[in-house]
Amino acid sequence: MTTEAELGALGGKGANLVRLREAGLPVPPFVVLAPALYEDFLAQSQLRPVLEAAWQQPAAEASKLIRAAFRSAGLAGDLAARIIAELAPLLTGGELAAPVAVRSSATAEDLPGLSFAGQQDTFLDVATLDDVLRRVVDCWASLWTERAITYRDRNHVDHDLVSIAVVVQRMVPAEASGVLFTVNPRTGRRDEMVVDAAPGLGEDLVSGRVTPDSFTLDAATGDVRSQQLAGPTASVTVGQLRDLAALGRRIGELYGEPMDIEWARAGGELFVVQARPITSLFPLPAPNPGAHAQPEVWFSFGAFQGVLGPLTPLGQETIRIALAGAARLVGRRVDWRTNRFVQPAGERLWLRFDDLLRIRATRKLVLEFLPMVEPGTAAILRDLGTEPGLRATRTAPNPGVAAGFLALLPRIGPRIRAASTNPAGTRKALDRAAGGLVRHVEQAMARAAGRSTPQERLNARVDVIDDLGRRAFPTLLPAFAPVMGPTMLTLKQLRELALQTKLPDADALALNVMRALPGNVTTEMDLALSDVALTIRGDAT
């Protein structure tokens, strides 16, 4: 990851190019004009008060005022001389050895969380030193385009804290160029890369002015999985696509995250023009540290519960502790911190389901009952189950887990039978179990609040959460299963009836009937929210 010191000295684009060059990757020669030159320009031209006054205006007006001031200021002789001295590696006999690209490199761009792609300006085929100096000022001014100001405002980036470097880079006389994504940005698949390519320079492609050839590649081999050509012939060969995939793997390993790479090909060589992290992908759970050849399937815990928004860190850890405690029911001990079956990502919790699909007994349960609870996810799992790495290959769980479940049945089986004859009593038993657990936690938290120091109070509250994790499932499941068992059987019967209607989505129809019954908490919440919405809509003020 780019450090703050590197960003401050080189800007995002410049820092990434230096990192690529130092790793031995094929980067065209370049020079980074540091943000200090921009700051000196502001000081010599007395532009800081102009900036501060303009920031009080709307973005469009602020941009117009600032960029006009930059054009009027021009470069003082000593500052121009310093820039020319910096450009020495690109000069021959005091002039440019070849045309260059002059690219903005702001200190808040190409970041892991925010790319700022396209917010500042780039100028291609700049052929003389005078033009370079003029374009350097234009790049500095582009820190204050309307889109850049608006983007920073929207992402809460302080204007007063941003600066800008400028990258001056030798142009590649490209026969073809384009963009390489080290993961598939359309689907999020990490086992695929996507290459967009077009003849000539890549700027028209990046800006959307031309339609590229698009290739989806196997990330490991570079083999083409699918392609869509813009014309009668491809702009790159199969061998060149494999070379691009190999280049993408090197850069991905260097950064340790998915990357968006601009490349060019000239004279049979590939060049990296720039690279930045891809910021639009939904994050994945932490990768499995152990070797595993089979794919993993992760299911959203929040979607199952109807909670689609993010969970707080405390909420995530409490749920993880409770889910780890469920293993005690089958005689196992699981550390929630290292539990590979419940992992956070994107401020949400994810449950690993692939092992359930590979075991015939659990696969049948999942595919039969999940449609009655979460039809959309069930359909996805059903499709995934046809993948070679997710087919059922075992009859039952490992013997230890199977024995644990068999030992649990005598505790739950009689209660399920009793529930069918006394559902009201079963419900009361569940309420008593839940109420007793809540009272236990409230009393423990009250004792924790009475500790002498803040540290002691914090430690005591953490202990309460750990204790809750150990107690929750062993306390609630024996009381909850007798309610849930008949409920699932009822849903199954409803589903069979719904299938007889010949309507397109029997699972959703059965679920809606269940949600219409009195006492459904989710439905009651939805109705209450509907009442609030109607009240707000009827309030003219």
Stockholm file with secondary structure:
# STOCKHOLM 1.0

chainA/1-541         MTTEAELGALGGKGANLVRLREAGLPVPPFVVLAPALYEDFLAQSQLRPVLEAAWQQPAAEASKLIRAAFRSAGLAGDLAARIIAELAPLLTGGELAAPVAVRSSATAEDLPGLSFAGQQDTFLDVATLDDVLRRVVDCWASLWTERAITYRDRNHVDHDLVSIAVVVQRMVPAEASGVLFTVNPRTGRRDEMVVDAAPGLGEDLVSGRVTPDSFTLDAATGDVRSQQLAGPTASVTVGQLRDLAALGRRIGELYGEPMDIEWARAGGELFVVQARPITSLFPLPAPNPGAHAQPEVWFSFGAFQGVLGPLTPLGQETIRIALAGAARLVGRRVDWRTNRFVQPAGERLWLRFDDLLRIRATRKLVLEFLPMVEPGTAAILRDLGTEPGLRATRTAPNPGVAAGFLALLPRIGPRIRAASTNPAGTRKALDRAAGGLVRHVEQAMARAAGRSTPQERLNARVDVIDDLGRRAFPTLLPAFAPVMGPTMLTLKQLRELALQTKLPDADALALNVMRALPGNVTTEMDLALSDVALTIRGDAT
#=GR chainA/1-541 SS CCCHHHHHHHHHHHHHHHHHHHTTCCCCCEEEECHHHHHHHHHHTTCHHHHHHHTTSCHHHHHHHHHHHHHHHCCCHHHHHHHHHHTGGGEETTEESSCEEEEEEETTSSCSSCCCTTSSCEEEEECSHHHHHHHHHHHHHGGGCHHHHHHHHHTTCCGGGCCEEEEEEECCCCSEEEEEESSCTTTCCTTEEEEEEEESCSHHHHTTSSCCEEEEEETTTCCEEEEECSSSSCSSCHHHHHHHHHHHHHHHHHHTSCEEEEEEEETTEEEEEEEEECCSSCCCCCCCSSCCCSCCCEEEHHHHHTCCSCCCHHHHHHHHHHHHHGGGGGTCCCCTTTCTTEEEETTEEEEECHHHHHBHHHHHHHHHHGGGTCHHHHHHHHHHTTSGGGSCCBSSSCHHHHHHHHHHHHHHHHHHHHHHHCHHHHHHHHHHHHHHHHHHHHHHHHHHHTSSSHHHHHHHHHHHHHHHHHHHHHHHHHHHHHHHHHHHHHHHHHHHHHHHTTCSCHHHHHHHHHHTSTTCHHHHHHHHHHHHHHHHHHCCC
#=GC SS_cons         CCCHHHHHHHHHHHHHHHHHHHTTCCCCCEEEECHHHHHHHHHHTTCHHHHHHHTTSCHHHHHHHHHHHHHHHCCCHHHHHHHHHHTGGGEETTEESSCEEEEEEETTSSCSSCCCTTSSCEEEEECSHHHHHHHHHHHHHGGGCHHHHHHHHHTTCCGGGCCEEEEEEECCCCSEEEEEESSCTTTCCTTEEEEEEEESCSHHHHTTSSCCEEEEEETTTCCEEEEECSSSSCSSCHHHHHHHHHHHHHHHHHHTSCEEEEEEEETTEEEEEEEEECCSSCCCCCCCSSCCCSCCCEEEHHHHHTCCSCCCHHHHHHHHHHHHHGGGGGTCCCCTTTCTTEEEETTEEEEECHHHHHBHHHHHHHHHHGGGTCHHHHHHHHHHTTSGGGSCCBSSSCHHHHHHHHHHHHHHHHHHHHHHHCHHHHHHHHHHHHHHHHHHHHHHHHHHHTSSSHHHHHHHHHHHHHHHHHHHHHHHHHHHHHHHHHHHHHHHHHHHHHHHTTCSCHHHHHHHHHHTSTTCHHHHHHHHHHHHHHHHHHCCC
//
